């Protein structure tokens, strides 16, 4: 046996080749492997056994990434948690996952010990120091990586929980490795690549999509603690790839240093985790000469679809299904495939899909069809060429007067209006219609448009039942840590708007 994912991540990179640099370190692949081994030894001394969960709530650092790799090496199950979670929020994850070890910031250690009495608790700070680092430095060799099978769990990643309690998606070695191999090939990663890594590492995008793809190719990472436009712009001349969320690109567009000359050495810009506005795609292409490659994935499945490396990268679409992913669009009422071009629920099947939800057989059963397809809960349609267009979440579907309204269709029309920065369309309780279509709009400049002007424009573009009953204005839209608009929060905050 072997440890498939861990072995693959270090198979290509030469020991003396640069793996990552930034945050005051420059580690070769040999350095990163040695750091993972020392942390593996520290985990063993703390009582972590293969299959145990290790909950990690720390700021991004090279050592935090090495800790993830150490968990793979030790056969432990890695549980990344957002550092912004409060102790009350953290208590749920600790109770649900029952970790044998919790790694946290030193300033939170006391509170974590109180809520995790059955677990060992050690610290790791934003600079990579703390008790765990000290234990690793003093540890003796742990021996080789622990044998693991492809079906063994590598990580549990909790969903965002915008409509209820978060569920722990069980990600196997097979799911993570197959997805990384597919992306490496699809996005043409090689050892010559330099990835600007400005994403958080508590999320699938930064921890798996970015890190796995780079390491699997033997590429190097410019490791940045967080996204800062100035730091990214300064790194462009020394990089070849940037992976980001739409906010990265809108903020880069606001920076005067984003030019064709600055991007001359770049070969790929990737966007995901939230929808990329078509106008952002167009503006970025006009400014830089690069068409952003948008892709589609989720916590439970990793990446499912991607615009092509060669060929048309179509604004407003997330591209074609990955080569090893089966994707279909079905009627949510009966599960039958819809006709081409019609909207339905996106379902996927492939080696990338999670093994279910941790200790939650009921939710697992709800999420899978008898033939193995995973029900994403996302609404979409396939165009004539097989490109996937995401329309919204199933839960975001608005039923007004018995008619279905897909928010994305209305948002696309509003966002196209001159003077509009972005919008979110939601359904709110209404005595007559059941739900009323309601738009929340962010303007580029105060007074650029008023509600009547927006409604007048929409009157010629949308059927009457799709037109918003009200248009509200906001300085910005509420978003989660990965930039997705929190429509559940909007619905909650505005629930009484129509009485």
Secondary structure, DSSP 4 states (H G I P E B T S, - for coil): -BBHHHHHHTTSS-TTSEEEEETTEEEEHHHHHHHHHHHHHHHHHTT--TT-EEEEE----HHHHHHHHHHHHHT-EEEE--TT--HHHHHHHHHHH--SEEEE-GGGHHHHHHH-TTSEEEE--TTS-SHHHHHHHHPPP--SPPPB-TTSEEEEEE---TTSS--EEEEEHHHHHHHHHHHHHHTT--TT-EEEE-S-SSSHIIIIIIHHHHHHHT-EEEE-SS--HHHHHHHGGG-SEEEE-HHHHHHHHTSTT--TTTTTT--EEEE-SSPPPHHHHHHHHHHHS---EEEEEETTTEEEEE--SSS---TT---EEPTTEEEEEE-TTT-PBPPTT--EEEEEEETTS---BTT-HHHHHHHB-TTS-EEEEEEEEE-TTS-EEEEEEGGG-EEETTEEE-HHHHHHHHHTSTTEEEEEEEEEEETTTEEEEEEEEEESSTTS--HHHHHHHHHTTS-GGGS-SEEEE-SS--B-TTS-B-HHHHHHHTTTTT-
